[in-house]
Amino acid sequence: MNQHIRTTYPKSRKEYFCESSEWLINDHHYLSDIGDLTFAEKRVLAKARMNKWKIQKGEKYMRITGTNCDGKIYDSKVIPEIDAICRKYDVYDYDYC
């Protein structure tokens, strides 16, 4: 079972790939299938796409630390606004354990 340990909001010192974006652009979820996005959400997605789904140097991001199904500790780096969209539209699949 996945377990959340902590969430921090550091400032990026280099580019990172946003792991929440991976859920949006993988084969299982297409952006057009999400639903009725607000204008602000579309703007967030457009900015992320323009930045090639990467957290840019100098931007604040969410660093989520937890354990996976095997009990191993992991760190996820995500753009907070993309994470909020994924949570709002139930994009994450937590039943993979």
Secondary structure, DSSP 4 states (H G I P E B T S, - for coil): --EEEEEE-PBPSS-EE-HHHHHHHSTT--GGGS----HHHHHHHHHHHHTTTEEPTT-B-EEEEEE-TTS-EEEEEE-HHHHHHHHHTT-------
